[in-house]
């Protein structure tokens, strides 16, 4: 009885061993990566239509907040009077505090940073998490809206952070 069962199971052993070797290799490779940085993308959109999106992996040592990461890389983030850095109002002084943004249909609008930025002109903060093992069904491997402000958004080496200026509801997610 057991010999017949063993003969049936025996034909699956090479496949099981191969799967274990592949999964172990992926796990080992992921743990050995030397990326001690967070990938940052900044798309200024209509604020600087001539500029190509900024893309760079900024060095980190362990977990850091998005605000600390950007401040340490000499980026200036200004929040709002009402919500502080829970909301990004300006990134590197854009939108400019004394000039209209130039959004179609709102050409005269100047951002004051007193309250929430306008729904037609704001900085979208996006994040993407590094996965130790690739999992196509896991939504964390895709760009998603940050669920907390930059002062509380914890990032680890291998994660990604994006600031995309949205105009009239258009947010261009990074690739």
C-alpha atoms as an extended CHARMM CRD file, in Angstrom:
* protein
*
       175  EXT
         1         1  UNK       CA              0.0000000000        0.0000000000        0.0000000000  PROA      1               0.0000000000
         2         2  UNK       CA              2.7040000000        2.4750000000        1.0040000000  PROA      2               0.0000000000
         3         3  UNK       CA              4.9510000000        1.3740000000       -1.8490000000  PROA      3               0.0000000000
         4         4  UNK       CA              2.2870000000        2.2790000000       -4.4390000000  PROA      4               0.0000000000
         5         5  UNK       CA              1.7880000000        5.6590000000       -2.7730000000  PROA      5               0.0000000000
         6         6  UNK       CA              5.5500000000        6.2580000000       -2.6720000000  PROA      6               0.0000000000
         7         7  UNK       CA              5.8480000000        5.4260000000       -6.3870000000  PROA      7               0.0000000000
         8         8  UNK       CA              3.1160000000        7.9840000000       -7.1960000000  PROA      8               0.0000000000
         9         9  UNK       CA              4.7140000000       10.6840000000       -4.9980000000  PROA      9               0.0000000000
        10        10  UNK       CA              8.2360000000        9.9280000000       -6.2510000000  PROA      10              0.0000000000
        11        11  UNK       CA              7.5260000000       11.4020000000       -9.6920000000  PROA      11              0.0000000000
        12        12  UNK       CA              6.7360000000       14.8220000000       -8.0960000000  PROA      12              0.0000000000
        13        13  UNK       CA              9.9360000000       15.0390000000       -6.0220000000  PROA      13              0.0000000000
        14        14  UNK       CA             12.1350000000       16.6020000000       -8.7800000000  PROA      14              0.0000000000
        15        15  UNK       CA              9.5240000000       19.3220000000       -9.3630000000  PROA      15              0.0000000000
        16        16  UNK       CA              9.2500000000       20.0770000000       -5.6490000000  PROA      16              0.0000000000
        17        17  UNK       CA             13.0350000000       20.2570000000       -5.3180000000  PROA      17              0.0000000000
        18        18  UNK       CA             13.2620000000       22.5760000000       -8.3310000000  PROA      18              0.0000000000
        19        19  UNK       CA             10.5880000000       24.8810000000       -6.8760000000  PROA      19              0.0000000000
        20        20  UNK       CA             12.3830000000       25.0040000000       -3.5060000000  PROA      20              0.0000000000
        21        21  UNK       CA             15.7130000000       25.8250000000       -5.2110000000  PROA      21              0.0000000000
        22        22  UNK       CA             14.1470000000       28.5990000000       -7.3170000000  PROA      22              0.0000000000
        23        23  UNK       CA             12.2880000000       30.1890000000       -4.3830000000  PROA      23              0.0000000000
        24        24  UNK       CA             15.3990000000       29.9620000000       -2.1850000000  PROA      24              0.0000000000
        25        25  UNK       CA             17.4880000000       31.5900000000       -4.9110000000  PROA      25              0.0000000000
        26        26  UNK       CA             15.0510000000       34.4750000000       -5.3480000000  PROA      26              0.0000000000
        27        27  UNK       CA             14.8670000000       35.0080000000       -1.5900000000  PROA      27              0.0000000000
        28        28  UNK       CA             18.6660000000       34.9200000000       -1.2450000000  PROA      28              0.0000000000
        29        29  UNK       CA             19.1460000000       37.3160000000       -4.1800000000  PROA      29              0.0000000000
        30        30  UNK       CA             16.5550000000       39.7520000000       -2.8120000000  PROA      30              0.0000000000
        31        31  UNK       CA             18.1970000000       39.7190000000        0.6120000000  PROA      31              0.0000000000
        32        32  UNK       CA             21.6330000000       40.3350000000       -0.9390000000  PROA      32              0.0000000000
        33        33  UNK       CA             20.7750000000       43.3880000000       -3.0300000000  PROA      33              0.0000000000
        34        34  UNK       CA             23.0120000000       46.3470000000       -2.3010000000  PROA      34              0.0000000000
        35        35  UNK       CA             20.3730000000       48.9840000000       -2.9990000000  PROA      35              0.0000000000
        36        36  UNK       CA             20.5740000000       51.1450000000        0.1010000000  PROA      36              0.0000000000
        37        37  UNK       CA             18.4250000000       53.7940000000       -1.4660000000  PROA      37              0.0000000000
        38        38  UNK       CA             14.8540000000       54.8700000000       -2.1250000000  PROA      38              0.0000000000
        39        39  UNK       CA             13.8760000000       55.5250000000       -5.7320000000  PROA      39              0.0000000000
        40        40  UNK       CA             12.4750000000       59.0430000000       -6.1000000000  PROA      40              0.0000000000
        41        41  UNK       CA             10.5280000000       60.3880000000       -9.0670000000  PROA      41              0.0000000000
        42        42  UNK       CA              9.4040000000       64.0110000000       -9.3410000000  PROA      42              0.0000000000
        43        43  UNK       CA              7.1880000000       65.0920000000      -12.2300000000  PROA      43              0.0000000000
        44        44  UNK       CA              6.6650000000       68.8630000000      -12.1630000000  PROA      44              0.0000000000
        45        45  UNK       CA              3.9950000000       68.6660000000      -14.8840000000  PROA      45              0.0000000000
        46        46  UNK       CA              2.6280000000       72.0870000000      -15.8760000000  PROA      46              0.0000000000
        47        47  UNK       CA              4.7940000000       73.8290000000      -13.2560000000  PROA      47              0.0000000000
        48        48  UNK       CA              7.8590000000       73.2220000000      -15.4210000000  PROA      48              0.0000000000
        49        49  UNK       CA              6.6930000000       71.6920000000      -18.6880000000  PROA      49              0.0000000000
        50        50  UNK       CA             10.2350000000       71.8170000000      -20.1460000000  PROA      50              0.0000000000
        51        51  UNK       CA             11.7740000000       69.7360000000      -17.3560000000  PROA      51              0.0000000000
        52        52  UNK       CA             12.1190000000       65.9890000000      -17.6600000000  PROA      52              0.0000000000
        53        53  UNK       CA             10.9400000000       64.0970000000      -14.5760000000  PROA      53              0.0000000000
        54        54  UNK       CA             13.6140000000       63.8210000000      -11.8850000000  PROA      54              0.0000000000
        55        55  UNK       CA             14.5460000000       60.1970000000      -11.2180000000  PROA      55              0.0000000000
        56        56  UNK       CA             17.2110000000       59.1670000000       -8.7340000000  PROA      56              0.0000000000
        57        57  UNK       CA             17.8360000000       56.5720000000       -6.0540000000  PROA      57              0.0000000000
        58        58  UNK       CA             18.5760000000       58.5420000000       -2.8560000000  PROA      58              0.0000000000
        59        59  UNK       CA             20.8140000000       56.8470000000       -0.2900000000  PROA      59              0.0000000000
        60        60  UNK       CA             19.2890000000       55.7910000000        3.0290000000  PROA      60              0.0000000000
        61        61  UNK       CA             20.4270000000       53.8110000000        6.0240000000  PROA      61              0.0000000000
        62        62  UNK       CA             17.4180000000       51.7980000000        7.1140000000  PROA      62              0.0000000000
        63        63  UNK       CA             13.9060000000       53.1470000000        7.5220000000  PROA      63              0.0000000000
        64        64  UNK       CA             13.3470000000       56.8650000000        6.9720000000  PROA      64              0.0000000000
        65        65  UNK       CA             10.3650000000       59.1310000000        6.4250000000  PROA      65              0.0000000000
        66        66  UNK       CA              9.6800000000       60.7090000000        3.0570000000  PROA      66              0.0000000000
        67        67  UNK       CA             10.1730000000       64.1560000000        4.6180000000  PROA      67              0.0000000000
        68        68  UNK       CA             13.5830000000       63.2160000000        6.0740000000  PROA      68              0.0000000000
        69        69  UNK       CA             14.6320000000       61.6440000000        2.7770000000  PROA      69              0.0000000000
        70        70  UNK       CA             13.7440000000       64.7090000000        0.7320000000  PROA      70              0.0000000000
        71        71  UNK       CA             15.1480000000       67.1930000000        3.2700000000  PROA      71              0.0000000000
        72        72  UNK       CA             18.4540000000       65.2870000000        3.4600000000  PROA      72              0.0000000000
        73        73  UNK       CA             18.6360000000       65.4280000000       -0.3540000000  PROA      73              0.0000000000
        74        74  UNK       CA             18.1980000000       69.2450000000       -0.2330000000  PROA      74              0.0000000000
        75        75  UNK       CA             14.6310000000       69.2970000000       -1.5070000000  PROA      75              0.0000000000
        76        76  UNK       CA             12.4040000000       71.8610000000        0.1430000000  PROA      76              0.0000000000
        77        77  UNK       CA              8.9190000000       70.6860000000        1.0830000000  PROA      77              0.0000000000
        78        78  UNK       CA              6.3870000000       73.2090000000        2.3400000000  PROA      78              0.0000000000
        79        79  UNK       CA              3.1430000000       72.0600000000        3.8930000000  PROA      79              0.0000000000
        80        80  UNK       CA              0.0490000000       74.1370000000        4.5470000000  PROA      80              0.0000000000
        81        81  UNK       CA             -0.6990000000       76.4420000000        7.4800000000  PROA      81              0.0000000000
        82        82  UNK       CA             -3.6380000000       74.2700000000        8.5300000000  PROA      82              0.0000000000
        83        83  UNK       CA             -2.2170000000       70.7590000000        7.9810000000  PROA      83              0.0000000000
        84        84  UNK       CA              1.5570000000       71.2100000000        8.1400000000  PROA      84              0.0000000000
        85        85  UNK       CA              3.5510000000       68.6180000000        6.2330000000  PROA      85              0.0000000000
        86        86  UNK       CA              0.6710000000       66.1580000000        6.2440000000  PROA      86              0.0000000000
        87        87  UNK       CA             -0.0660000000       67.8590000000        2.9180000000  PROA      87              0.0000000000
        88        88  UNK       CA              2.5770000000       68.8880000000        0.3640000000  PROA      88              0.0000000000
        89        89  UNK       CA              1.8010000000       72.3670000000       -0.8700000000  PROA      89              0.0000000000
        90        90  UNK       CA              5.1210000000       73.3040000000       -2.4900000000  PROA      90              0.0000000000
        91        91  UNK       CA              8.0990000000       71.2730000000       -3.6130000000  PROA      91              0.0000000000
        92        92  UNK       CA             11.2290000000       73.3360000000       -4.2690000000  PROA      92              0.0000000000
        93        93  UNK       CA              9.0820000000       76.4750000000       -4.1900000000  PROA      93              0.0000000000
        94        94  UNK       CA              6.7010000000       75.1970000000       -6.8740000000  PROA      94              0.0000000000
        95        95  UNK       CA              4.0110000000       76.2630000000       -7.4050000000  PROA      95              0.0000000000
        96        96  UNK       CA              5.4310000000       79.7240000000       -6.9100000000  PROA      96              0.0000000000
        97        97  UNK       CA              3.8210000000       81.6930000000       -4.0800000000  PROA      97              0.0000000000
        98        98  UNK       CA              3.3430000000       84.8820000000       -6.0920000000  PROA      98              0.0000000000
        99        99  UNK       CA              2.5560000000       83.6480000000       -9.6060000000  PROA      99              0.0000000000
       100       100  UNK       CA             -0.5250000000       82.0380000000      -11.1290000000  PROA      100             0.0000000000
       101       101  UNK       CA             -0.1090000000       78.3110000000      -11.6980000000  PROA      101             0.0000000000
       102       102  UNK       CA             -1.5820000000       78.5220000000      -15.1950000000  PROA      102             0.0000000000
       103       103  UNK       CA             -3.9820000000       75.5920000000      -15.0240000000  PROA      103             0.0000000000
       104       104  UNK       CA             -6.4580000000       75.6090000000      -17.9020000000  PROA      104             0.0000000000
       105       105  UNK       CA             -9.7420000000       77.0450000000      -16.6510000000  PROA      105             0.0000000000
       106       106  UNK       CA             -8.0320000000       78.5020000000      -13.5580000000  PROA      106             0.0000000000
       107       107  UNK       CA             -5.3540000000       80.6610000000      -15.1550000000  PROA      107             0.0000000000
       108       108  UNK       CA             -5.3510000000       83.2900000000      -12.3700000000  PROA      108             0.0000000000
       109       109  UNK       CA             -5.1440000000       80.8530000000       -9.4360000000  PROA      109             0.0000000000
       110       110  UNK       CA             -2.2500000000       81.4650000000       -7.0150000000  PROA      110             0.0000000000
       111       111  UNK       CA             -1.6110000000       78.8170000000       -4.3300000000  PROA      111             0.0000000000
       112       112  UNK       CA             -1.5840000000       80.3670000000       -0.8370000000  PROA      112             0.0000000000
       113       113  UNK       CA             -0.7760000000       77.1800000000        1.1650000000  PROA      113             0.0000000000
       114       114  UNK       CA             -3.1980000000       78.2500000000        3.8890000000  PROA      114             0.0000000000
       115       115  UNK       CA             -5.5120000000       75.2340000000        3.6550000000  PROA      115             0.0000000000
       116       116  UNK       CA             -5.7320000000       72.2450000000        1.3170000000  PROA      116             0.0000000000
       117       117  UNK       CA             -4.3530000000       72.9060000000       -2.1680000000  PROA      117             0.0000000000
       118       118  UNK       CA             -6.9890000000       73.2380000000       -4.8710000000  PROA      118             0.0000000000
       119       119  UNK       CA             -8.4840000000       70.0270000000       -6.2240000000  PROA      119             0.0000000000
       120       120  UNK       CA             -7.3870000000       71.0900000000       -9.7080000000  PROA      120             0.0000000000
       121       121  UNK       CA             -3.7330000000       71.7940000000       -8.7950000000  PROA      121             0.0000000000
       122       122  UNK       CA             -1.8900000000       69.7670000000       -6.1450000000  PROA      122             0.0000000000
       123       123  UNK       CA              1.1020000000       67.5360000000       -5.4550000000  PROA      123             0.0000000000
       124       124  UNK       CA              0.1300000000       63.8580000000       -5.5400000000  PROA      124             0.0000000000
       125       125  UNK       CA              2.3380000000       61.7560000000       -3.2500000000  PROA      125             0.0000000000
       126       126  UNK       CA              2.6920000000       58.1790000000       -4.4750000000  PROA      126             0.0000000000
       127       127  UNK       CA              4.5510000000       55.1710000000       -3.1390000000  PROA      127             0.0000000000
       128       128  UNK       CA              5.6210000000       51.7310000000       -4.2970000000  PROA      128             0.0000000000
       129       129  UNK       CA              6.9510000000       49.0730000000       -1.9330000000  PROA      129             0.0000000000
       130       130  UNK       CA              9.8270000000       46.6980000000       -2.6320000000  PROA      130             0.0000000000
       131       131  UNK       CA              8.8090000000       43.0620000000       -2.4350000000  PROA      131             0.0000000000
       132       132  UNK       CA             11.2600000000       40.3730000000       -1.2950000000  PROA      132             0.0000000000
       133       133  UNK       CA              9.4880000000       37.8320000000       -3.4680000000  PROA      133             0.0000000000
       134       134  UNK       CA              7.7330000000       38.9670000000       -6.6500000000  PROA      134             0.0000000000
       135       135  UNK       CA              3.9990000000       38.4290000000       -6.3950000000  PROA      135             0.0000000000
       136       136  UNK       CA              1.9820000000       39.5750000000       -9.4200000000  PROA      136             0.0000000000
       137       137  UNK       CA             -1.2440000000       39.5120000000       -7.3860000000  PROA      137             0.0000000000
       138       138  UNK       CA              0.1700000000       41.8870000000       -4.7510000000  PROA      138             0.0000000000
       139       139  UNK       CA             -0.9880000000       45.4670000000       -5.2730000000  PROA      139             0.0000000000
       140       140  UNK       CA              1.9710000000       46.8040000000       -3.2350000000  PROA      140             0.0000000000
       141       141  UNK       CA              4.1990000000       46.2210000000       -6.2740000000  PROA      141             0.0000000000
       142       142  UNK       CA              2.3330000000       48.9620000000       -8.1310000000  PROA      142             0.0000000000
       143       143  UNK       CA              2.2880000000       52.7230000000       -7.5900000000  PROA      143             0.0000000000
       144       144  UNK       CA             -0.3680000000       53.7340000000       -5.0810000000  PROA      144             0.0000000000
       145       145  UNK       CA             -1.4960000000       56.8860000000       -3.2880000000  PROA      145             0.0000000000
       146       146  UNK       CA              0.3780000000       57.4880000000       -0.0290000000  PROA      146             0.0000000000
       147       147  UNK       CA             -2.0040000000       56.9210000000        2.8560000000  PROA      147             0.0000000000
       148       148  UNK       CA             -0.2170000000       59.3000000000        5.2550000000  PROA      148             0.0000000000
       149       149  UNK       CA              1.6040000000       62.6140000000        4.9660000000  PROA      149             0.0000000000
       150       150  UNK       CA              5.2930000000       62.8320000000        4.0600000000  PROA      150             0.0000000000
       151       151  UNK       CA              6.2840000000       63.3800000000        7.7140000000  PROA      151             0.0000000000
       152       152  UNK       CA              4.7700000000       59.9820000000        8.5900000000  PROA      152             0.0000000000
       153       153  UNK       CA              5.3900000000       58.0380000000        5.3680000000  PROA      153             0.0000000000
       154       154  UNK       CA              8.0000000000       55.4220000000        6.3550000000  PROA      154             0.0000000000
       155       155  UNK       CA             10.2160000000       54.1240000000        3.5460000000  PROA      155             0.0000000000
       156       156  UNK       CA             12.8100000000       51.3680000000        3.4460000000  PROA      156             0.0000000000
       157       157  UNK       CA             15.6900000000       50.7110000000        1.0360000000  PROA      157             0.0000000000
       158       158  UNK       CA             14.2750000000       49.5210000000       -2.2720000000  PROA      158             0.0000000000
       159       159  UNK       CA             10.9680000000       51.3620000000       -1.8830000000  PROA      159             0.0000000000
       160       160  UNK       CA              9.9360000000       54.1140000000       -4.2980000000  PROA      160             0.0000000000
       161       161  UNK       CA              8.4460000000       57.5670000000       -3.7480000000  PROA      161             0.0000000000
       162       162  UNK       CA              6.9370000000       59.9190000000       -6.3230000000  PROA      162             0.0000000000
       163       163  UNK       CA              5.7010000000       63.4900000000       -6.3160000000  PROA      163             0.0000000000
       164       164  UNK       CA              3.5330000000       64.2440000000       -9.3420000000  PROA      164             0.0000000000
       165       165  UNK       CA              1.9330000000       67.6370000000       -9.8690000000  PROA      165             0.0000000000
       166       166  UNK       CA             -1.6940000000       67.0080000000      -10.7920000000  PROA      166             0.0000000000
       167       167  UNK       CA             -3.6220000000       69.4580000000      -12.9150000000  PROA      167             0.0000000000
       168       168  UNK       CA             -7.3820000000       69.3050000000      -13.4230000000  PROA      168             0.0000000000
       169       169  UNK       CA             -7.4500000000       65.8410000000      -11.8910000000  PROA      169             0.0000000000
       170       170  UNK       CA             -4.7580000000       64.3970000000      -14.1580000000  PROA      170             0.0000000000
       171       171  UNK       CA             -2.1500000000       62.4130000000      -12.2610000000  PROA      171             0.0000000000
       172       172  UNK       CA              0.5580000000       60.8130000000      -14.3990000000  PROA      172             0.0000000000
       173       173  UNK       CA              1.6620000000       57.7230000000      -12.4520000000  PROA      173             0.0000000000
       174       174  UNK       CA              5.3420000000       56.8290000000      -12.9610000000  PROA      174             0.0000000000
       175       175  UNK       CA              6.1720000000       53.6830000000      -14.8890000000  PROA      175             0.0000000000
